[in-house]
Amino acid sequence: EQEVGVMVGVVSSVKALWETRIRRLQEDEDEQRRKSTRGGATGRLGVGVWEDRAVLARLRKKLQTEDGRLVLRIEQEEWKMLPDCLVQLSQVHEWQIHRTGLQKIPHCITSFQNLLVLDLSRNGVTEIPKQIGKLPQLRELLLSCNRIQFVPEELSCCESLERLELAMNRDLDQLPDQLRNLKKLQHLDLSMNDFPAVPDCVVALPALQWLDMGGNGLRRLPEDIHRMETLHTLWLQRNRLEKLPENISRMKSLDTLVLSCNLLTDIPPLMEDMSNLRFVNFRDNPLSLDVTLPCTETKDEDDREMFGREFMQTYIREARKRASAVLHMHRVPRQSPVIAASSPA
């Protein structure tokens, strides 16, 4: 019995020893597995970090200092998407990114609180993110020659915006009414889009000085166009305007008016009194009167455009003369009173 007890004790000790070894082996395997997993993640993370560093170094080479501003300038390189590591350059004052195929303005744009100019002209940008409204210092937003179809109302929160260019986005045909709140906007380019009329918010912009709506589908101008009191340059070429509102003569600040290639058949007589208008172009319109200035008979077409104001005034005077002549021709002469002859007594 004593031997049996000893044997049982030995077996138990051996069993415990093996169980301990097996447990430790299991723990070692688990630790190795965890290390392997961490090592793989670290390896992948390391690759990502090095890629970001390489991209960031590439972007840093695109930085230039111009007139005291830090400018990120990328021209004719393929950057369809901008990397997240770009936020490390948040001190930049200007983005000048052209002809890169860029498709999207990144949402991290809000990190660039010092941004004054965002110029992404001639790319493939399809939308303006709502986050654009979180850039209170932004002065210029230049997005001409892209694929934008919609402008968010949040853009009206860019209270410092002075220049907005959205030319040649083709399908763009409306603006949110909230843009009338851009109190400092002076320059607006909406040319070569699909606007059927001048948006109400544009007429209401209090500081607007320069407006280009050429190459749209405008058929009429707003009757209250004279509300644009600070406007000095108005481009309306290549539209389908058939007449001008009389109130255009009340635009006292207007000095340049381009109306070439429309469907105008007449010039409002009141425009004769627009003393501040220095340059006006009515070229290639089906005007009802054929008026030629003697001083331009030997000039080519480009030279004749310099005499647009003289042409306008001459046209209005000639139209007035012809209207007076027509009125005179149709005036009914007074009949002499008929005196009845007395019958002989």
Buried (B, 14 or more C-beta within 10 A) or exposed (E): EEEEEEEEEEEEEEEEEEEEEEEEEEEEEEEEEEEEEEEEEEEEEEEEEEEBEEBBEEBEEBEEEEEEEBBBBBEEEEBEEBBEBBBEBBEBBBBBBBBBBBBBBBEBBBBBEBBBBBBBBBBBBBBBBEBBBBBEBBBBBBBBBBBBBBBBBBBBBBBBBBBBBBBBBEEBBBBBEBBBBBEBBBBBBBBBBBBEBBBEBBBBBBBBBBBBBBBBEBBBBBEEBBBBEBBBBBBBBBBEBBBBBBBBBBBBEBBBBBBBBBEBEBBBBBBBEBEEBEBBBBBBBEBEEEBEBEEBEEEEEEEBBEBBBBBBBBBBEEBEEEEEEEEEEEEEEEEEEEEEEEEEE
